[in-house]
Amino acid sequence: MIIGVPKEIKSNEERVAVVPAGVEMLVQKGHTVLVQKDAGVGSGFSDEHYKSAGAEIVDSPGEIFERADMIVKVKEPLPEEYPLIREGQIVFTYFHFAASRELTEAIMRSKCVAIAYETVEAEDGSLPLLIPMSEVAGRMSIQEGARYLERLHGGIGVLLGGVPGVEPANVVIIGGGHVGTNAAKIAAGLGARVWIMDINLDRLRYLDDVMPKNVITVMSNPENIRKAIQTADLVVGAVLIPGAKAPRLVTRDMLKLMKKGSVIVDVAVDQGGCVETIHPTTHNDPVYEIDGVVHYGVANMPGAVPKTSTVALTNATLQYVMQIADTGYPDCFLKYPAIAKGANIVNGHITYKNVAEAFSLPYKPLSEVI
């Protein structure tokens, strides 16, 4: 198979979908790998690294898309890439379709085979390609939140961990999955008082066992959220429903209850966000203010730390890239159930129910498409 690795074009996105070590392994199995010029520079990998591993360096994204049987990316295609995608071409990346009707309809029109990292599902129900970036984003949410709590950046002017004689900041984390757990670890480690909320009582019991004593577990419901955010200095949105829009748990009315200069970091923004007032921002212009509350809505947070993020991501994705390349379409769906769960749009049909429901569009089971 010919595998294409284009350079990411999303604002300040410096990750790359395949590292040189992955190229070497794919080439050893008889595959051809096309890598766009300078695709890996932001992650610390030069074109020479890729050439030494056996890749062919290609100047333009047009040639990559034209020649490749499978495109492997990090972020969803942007409008300038839509016309490049061919019918029957496999595109393997983070799509987050439920956050964008425009993207969903464009991929349907292309009639490509869209396999989404975020819904590839292992036998135990885990999401192996979402976990590494959830770990990065969860940890970054506290790092970024602490920055924007500084008065210089529009925040209330508090130090997350406080100092002797001065109270630490209050951090409320809505969602106890991988994002929320990693956020809680970092916030607690810095000395903040942390409340982590979830609707799963078994998950809360687990978190109560493993977290330090400055982390309090709370059942997530509107009343408890409303109460918790009133004293919060930093609120982290960490809610996920695989493939679907995030539920709106912090409403516009609730903002009026929050302290002026408090900060919201909504990691769920790439799935529409769990805060009603959030909208996607970029690393160049990451925050805005509503009702005195600073909102951070960067949809590709891990892109700010590409050296860490690229290696973490490709550690997880490479085995699936190899499985798809070795078996092709549609055999990869028949042989590997985890990859079949990643099929979101195939040959113009939405094959992932949550995506169809997000926009009230027709759903067709994968078995009827292949």
N, C-alpha and C positions, 0 to 999 in steps of 0.2 A: 504494500500500500504506500501511496505518497502522502506524507503527513506535512502539513503546512503550519508554521508557527509565525504569525504576523506580529509586528510591533504593536503594543497597545497604544490606543490614541485617546483614551479617556483622560480628562484633566489630571495631571500629576500622577498618572498611573505608570509606575516603573517596574512592575512585576513582569515576569515572562513565564509562559506556560510550560516550557520544557527546558531543563538545565542541560549542560553538555554531557553529563553522565547519563542522562536519559536518552539523549541522542545516540550515544555510543551503543547503548543496549538495544535500541530500536534498529540501528544499522546492522548490528550483529545478527539480528533475526531476519535480515533481508529487506527491511523497509527503507525507503528513501525519505529523508527529512530535509525540508526546505525551511530555512530560518531567515526572516527579513533582516536586512542590515541594521545593526545597532539594537536589535530587539532586546538583548540581554544586558546592555551596558549599565542600565540603572540598577540592576541586581548584582553587578560585579562580574559579568561574564562577557568577554570581548568576542568579536567575530572570529578571532584566531582560536579561542577556546572551542567554538562550535566547529570550525573547520577541522581542527585536530581530532574532534570526536567523530567526524565523518559527515557533517552536515554540508549542504550546499547553501551558500549565502546568496540571497536574492534581493535585488534593490527595491522592488516595488510591491506593495500589498496586492496590486492587481494581478501580478504574475503568481503570487502565492495562492490566491483564491482560484485562479484559472487552472493551475496545474494540480492542486492537491485534491485527493479523495476525501481527506479528513482535515478540518481546520481545528487546531487546539489553541484556545485562548484562555485568558484569565477573566476578563469582563465581557459583558454583553456587547454584541455588535452595536455600533452607533449608526445613525442614518446614512453617513457617507459610505458605510460598509454594506448596507442592505443590497445595493445593486450588484455587488461582487459575489454574493452567495448564489450557488447554482442548485438547480433541482437535483435531488439525490445525493448531494454533498453532505457528509456528516460534519456537524459543528458541535464541538464539545467544549463547554465553558460554563461559567456562572451566567444564567439568564435572568432569574428573578422576574419571570413573565408577569406575575400578578401585580407588579408595580407599574406596568406600562402596557396599555392597550396598543399603542403605536408599534412597539416592538413585537408584540404578539401577532398583530395582523401582518406586519412586514415579513415575519418568519413564515407565517402561513402562506403568504403569496409566493415566497421563494420555493416552496415545496422541498425544502431541505430536510435532513434528519437532525433535529435539535435535541441533543442530550444534555441535560442540565446537571452540573456538578451537585447543586444543592438538593436534588431529590434522589440521587443514587443512594440506595438504601441496602444496608447489609442485612443478613438473615436475622440478626438480633434486633432489628428495628433502628439501629443507629445510622447516622448520616456521615459516613467516613470522609467525604470530601468537603463537608461544611465544617466539621469539627476543627481542623487546624486554623482556618481563618476566624472562626468564632473565638478560639483561644486568643488569637492576636487582637481581634477587635475588642474583646472583653477587657483585656489588660490595657489596651490603648484608651478605652473609654474613661478610665480613671486618670490616666496620664493627661489626656486632653481636658477632661473636666477640671482637674486641679489647675491647669494653666488658665482656663477661662474664669475660674473663681478669683483670680488675681484682679485687683482693681484696675490695673493697667489695661486689661483686656475686657473690661466691662462688668466684671463679677463683683461679688459682695466684699471681696478683699479678705478672705479667710484662708489660713493654711490648713490643708486637709487633715494633717495629724495633730494640729495645735502644738503647744509647747508647755512645759511645766507651769502650772498656774493659769493656763488658758485652755478652754474647752476645745476639743477637736471638732472638725466639721461632721455634719450628719449626711450620710449617703444612703439613698433609697434605691434599690435595684429591683426592677419589676421583671421577674422571670428568673427561674433558678436552673436553667439549662447550662450549656457550655459557656455562653457569653456571660451570663449572670454569675456563674461560679468563679470564672476567672476575674471578673470585675471585683467580686467580693474579696478574693484572695489579695489582690493588690491594694484595695482600699483598706482592708483590715491590717495588712502589713505596714501601711503608712501611718496607722494609728487612728484612723477615722472610726466613728461609730456607724455601724452598717446595719441596715434592715434589708433583708432579701425576701422577696415575696414570690409565691408560686401557688397554683391551684391544685398541685399534686401533693397530698399530705405525705406520701411515702418519700417523695423527693425532699420535702422539708425535714423529715426525720433524718434522712441521710446527711443533709447539709448541717443540721444541728449537731450531728456526731463529729463531723470532720472539720468544721470551721472553728476558729478561735473564739474566745468568749466575747469579743467585741462585735460579733456578728449575731444578729437576732433574726430568727425565721418567723415569718408572718404569712398567714393565709391571704392570698390575693383576692380581693373583692372590692367593689366600688367604695364602700365605706372605709375600709382599711387603707386603700390608696389615698382617698381624700384626706384622711387623718395624717398619714405618714408624710405627704408632700408639704404639709403646712410648716413643718420644722426642718425640711430638707434644705441643705445647701446645694447638693448635687443629686439629680435624679437620672438614673440610667435605664433606658428602655431596652429590654433584652428578651422580648417575647418572639417566639417563632411558631408558626403553623406551617409545616413543610409545603412549599409550592403555593401557598395561599397568601392573601393579604393579611397583614398583622391586624389584630383587633385594636380598636381605638380605646385605650384604657385611661388615658389622661385627656380630659376634654378641655375645651376652651374655657369653660366656666371654672374649672379647677385651677387654672393659672392664677386667677385672682386671689386664691388662697395662699399662693407661694410667696416667699420673701423676695423683695426687689433685689436683683443682683444674684439670685440663685441661678443654677445652670442645669439645663437638660441636655443629655447626650443620648440620642435615640439611635441605637445600633440597628434597630429594625427598620430604619428608613429605606433600605433597599427593597423591602417588602411592603412599602407604603407607610410604615411607621406606626407605633402604638401611641403616639402623642398626636392629638388632632391638629395641632398647629405646626407640626414639623413639615418641612419640605426638603428635598435633596439640595445640598450645597457642595462646594468643592474645597479642596485643600487651599486653593488661592483665596477663597472668600468663604470661610467655614461657618461663620456664625451670623445670627441676626437676633433682634430683640422684639419680643411681643409682651405687652403688659409688664415690662420691667424684668422679664425672665430671658436669659441668654439661651438661645437654641443652637445646638451644634448638630448638623445633619449631613455630614460627609458620608456619601454612600459607598466609598471605597477606602475606608479607613486604613486597612492593612497596606494599601499602596504607598503610604508614607514611610513604611519601613520595609522596602522591597527585598533587602538582603535576607532578612529573617523570613519574611512572608513567602518569597518565592521558594526557598528551600523547604519550608514547612508544607506548602501546598503541593509541590511536586513530589515530595516524599509519599503523599497520599494518592495523587492522581496517576502516577506513572503506570502502576499495575493495570489500571483500567484502560489507559491509552493503549497499552500493549495488547490487552485482551480484544479491544475493538479492532486494532490494526491486524491482529492475527486472524480473526474470524470474519471481519467485515459485516456489512449490513445485508440481510436482517439476521444472520446467524448469531451475532453477538447478543441479540435480545433473547434468542431461543436458548442459548447456552448459559448465559449469565443473568440470572434474575435480578441481581443488584443493578446491572446496567439497564435492564428493561424498565426498572422503576425510574430511571433517569430520563426516559423518553417522554418529552413534554409535547412536542409538535413533530409529526411525521407525515411527509407527503401532503402537507396542507391541512392535516387534521389535528386537532388538539387531543392528545392521548393521555393527558394528566388532568384528572377531574377538577382539582382545586383551581387550576388555571382557567378552565372553561367556566366554572362557577363565578370566578372573580369578575368576568365581563358578560355573563349570561350568553356565552357562545356555545355552539354545539360541541358535545364531547363524543369521541369515538374510542372505544377500548383498543389498546394496541393490538390485541389479537385479531381484530377485524381489519386492521390496516396492513399487517404484514402477512 
